[in-house]
Amino acid sequence: MKRNLLIFGFALALAGLALVQNGRMNRESSVSAAGRPELKVAAPAPAFTLKGLDGGEYQVGGARDKPLMVNFWASWCGPCREEAPALKQVYDRYKGQFDLYAVNVTRGDDLGAVRRFVKQAEFSFPVLLDTNGEVADAYRLLFVPTSFLIDRQGRLKEVIHVLPPDQLEDKIKRLIAS
């Protein structure tokens, strides 16, 4: 009985320590272990410059003429293949009103497979190559596909994953109107 009470007391002390530590972490500024700010809705989206599959250079960060959707994807990703027609459709419909950058996580992909994917999907929007993974890291990317909606002021509006075409279109309409 005495041993059980001792074990229970120790477990209770560990739980209390965990709660105190968690509370302290939540009160600290929103900086990750890597020293970079966390991604939060309404906060500035991480700035970056990447080369595109077309050889051009594309920049994100700060105010812009049109809102932006940054879509992270990979050629080996099944859900990315499912999402591709909806991305093409919404871009073709609203391309004068918003920008779409498809950021390939090239560090874990094959450039030949990327080119084949883009050709097959008939993407007409810029496809950017995150060859060293720094942009995916800055956006705290956990899995693909993941898209970030960014307003004209360069602030993160929403993080989305694969959606049915009508829901994706609704999100883009709201982004354009914001």
Secondary structure, 3 states (H helix, E strand, C coil): CHHHHHHHHHHHHHHHHHHHHHHHHHHCCCECCCCCECCCCCCECCCEEEEECCCCEEEECCCCCCCEEEEEECCCCHHHHHHHHHHHHHHHHHCCCCEEEEEECHHHCCHHHHHHHHHHHCCCCCEEECCCCHHHHHCCCCCCCEEEEECCCCEEEEEECCCCHHHHHHHHHHHHHC
